[in-house]
Amino acid sequence: MTDASTAAAPQPLRFTDNPMNPLEVALYEGLADHTKMGVFERLMLEADLYAVPEPDSPGGTPGDDGPKVLRPGEQLVLRGVVLNDGRNTVTLFTDPRRATQMFGEGARIIAMKGRNLLQILKDAVILLNPADGKGLLLNPDQIREVLEQTPVPPTHARRPTGTVELADVPAPQHPIALIGRLNEAFKGLDVKAAWLARARWMEARMMGWHLDVRTDQPADEVVALIERAVRGLQFGQEVFDVAVSKPGGEDGVGVKVK
């Protein structure tokens, strides 16, 4: 990562404000000690990064709020700044408040998992957290190096093959944190009903959770948004499985969460 300022003598890059979130704590520690920058880079890949889309880009239309999935063929066009040497950049932020500080209160801000966003922008020049003429500059080679960082191990196992048995969840065993995350995700989805059941995959001898979602929205969009909502929850390497089907039919098994 490179200091985007034009100071003649190499100086450690320092920010005058306080970090706004734990990701920025790791960033500042990496700026103070380059041996710790790898920790920030790995965290950045799994955390949300923020950007401001152009008006004709997905996510840039005023009033078009709520979670979105970038579809094949859609092109994300993000705002940036021009460097002194004439290069165009895409500006990204580690906290949405920094985007507001730069582009104003009326700016529309999108959030995306860092790894996914950097993968989209791997051939661009990125300026991270620009302020007061400084920022962290990542050229395409540096972006690809960051993307090669070892992924953080997933917090839940993927659904195995084979037969699954579903069971109701007694009230004292309701996973309150998981249900809370799901309820937040459902606010941005047109979900008609949903049930969360305890699940056992017999052949694989694995336990976990099965979420039965009834909606007319595209299944891949619903699964992606739910997976994002539960990111960071610890499942103890148990399975978290999401099934999406059309509304109607028999009620699902488990606790009704929608």
Number of C-alpha atoms within 10 A of each C-alpha: 16 13 18 18 17 10 9 6 6 9 8 11 15 12 13 6 6 9 15 13 11 12 20 17 14 20 22 19 16 17 19 14 11 12 10 15 18 15 16 19 22 19 21 21 22 17 18 21 23 24 27 26 21 17 15 12 14 19 25 20 13 10 8 11 12 11 16 18 14 11 9 6 6 10 12 16 17 22 15 20 14 11 13 10 6 8 9 16 20 21 23 27 21 24 19 19 15 18 23 17 11 16 15 11 10 8 18 22 18 21 20 17 16 22 22 15 18 22 13 12 17 20 13 16 20 24 26 22 19 20 12 10 10 19 22 19 21 22 16 15 12 16 21 16 11 20 18 10 15 9 12 10 8 13 17 20 17 13 19 15 10 10 10 17 12 17 15 16 17 10 8 7 7 16 12 10 12 15 17 14 16 21 16 13 20 22 11 14 19 12 19 14 18 23 18 28 22 21 24 20 18 14 11 13 10 16 19 21 22 24 24 22 25 23 19 15 14 11 16 11 16 26 16 13 18 20 16 15 18 21 15 13 13 13 16 10 15 18 22 20 20 18 13 19 14 15 15 10 8 6 13 18 19 22 19 17 16 15
